[in-house]
């Protein structure tokens, strides 16, 4: 496959880029703090001085940014994605943003003759490292099919959800459920401990019951050891809850549990 550009070397972007490099993909990478790219260079990546330079060099460019403001900035600011976007080039935004932000970037990309795909992911640091993300894509179907070899390395399953906005909405619904669930899980662990129960026994009971799930199995052992090394920063989870609640408002769906969890 042709060389891929990758913008954003946060927890997720760095893990995903390393995974692509391990599987033989050629990458040109960029981050606002360029030193975060150094480890990628050691594994064969090259550095682009800005997003425009990356897009100029690569047919396909992936963005994995922290929030809507960052996604818009990387696309629209000076030396941004749009400066070198043109016919035959594709931009795949894997950031978690709202549908309005995704649509705004899509319209700008297509107006320059490029192709756009939104592709937020379900999963945090460990699934990103292991290539076990779930990819929620929407937009240009031809671009989806062309980038599938990379998606097959990054994820265990990719979904094509139709028009731009559907991927963003699906991701927000998934993270809203996750955020609400993790709040209840956290409260349950504290309640068990304060009630004199063994926390590990609670995890064992949950794992054998109807609400057993990979999230409890992954996070529970660390939580009962008071180990909270971030795989997904809390500020980003809160941002996703806020965007999900806004989506609920747009569709007249009251979500008191999600609102309390936020």
Secondary structure, 3 states (H helix, E strand, C coil): CCCEEEECCCHHHHHHHHHHHHCCCCEEEECCCHHHHHHHHHCCCEECCCHHHHHHHCCEEEECCCCHHHHHHHHHCCCCHHHHCCCCCEEEECCCCCHHHHHHHHHHHHHCCCEEEEEEEECCHHHHHHCCEEEEEEECHHHHHHHHHHHHHHEEEEEECCCCCHHHHHHHHHHHHHHHHHHHHHHHHHHHHHCCCCHHHHHHHHHHCCCCCHHHHHHHHHHHCCCCCCCCCHHHHHHHHHHHHHHHHHCCCCCHHHHHHC
